[in-house]
């Protein structure tokens, strides 16, 4: 009886600890880091495998003509999965500077990252000591995230190439911008204008001949003016006003000045023209035309 009473609490403690021990953690496998110089070919440069439990012992040289490539397979416990976040964290322990670069991860956990010196912050390019490269993998759920150093990165630059200047302030007064606007559209040469004017004027005699040929009777002009003098005068005046508006638009006006005036003259021409045509129709119905 006493042995059973002593064994029961131990069994309860072991059963309570089992879920904790069964909780999985994130990690990675099949990880390689490669530094390939420009134009070195597929098998050129440096390439080495690294483990999630032990970082590489020697720093990796990274020059301004190299391309850094990190490939790994993210795992949750023993199964390969795609995490919510997976990135390479570069950190300078002395100054506390850090920058992260996300991996491109597939559904099966295959992750890949390529990096050049152009993508590094300017502050990292002048560091003499190697910087720490850490892999960070995590996701939703109870699995513990992975955050550990995997290798050191030694940034090397050509001494003959000056370092880029850092921008000290993103916000501030910018240099004055001088806008260069296009010149206003100019009228064609006066010679072309006179040529088209002469061509239009040459059609007026032809128009008068066609009126006479079609039976226009100028003898009805006094009768028309006597019957409805105001509509006929205003209608003819509106037609000449249109010509004047076009002349002003050609010489000095713009489109916004022409449109309101043309709309007003158009309304006057419509009202007066309908009155004048009504007078002409009255004479036609009376048999005078």
Secondary structure, 3 states (H helix, E strand, C coil): CHHHHHHHHHHHHHHHHHHHHHCCEEEEEEEEEEEEECCCCCCCCEEEEECCCCCCCCCEEECCCEEEEEEEEEEECCEECCCCEEEEEEEECCCCEEEEEECEECCCCEEEEEECHHHCCHHHHCCCCCEEEEEEEECCCCCECEEEEEEEEEECCCCCCCCCCCCCCCCCCCCCCCCCCCCCCCCCCHHHHHHHHHHHHHHHHHHHHHHHHCCCCHHHHHHHHHHCHHHHHHHHHHHHHHHHHHHHHHHCCCHHHHHHHHHHHHHHHHHHHHHHHHHHHHHHHCCCC
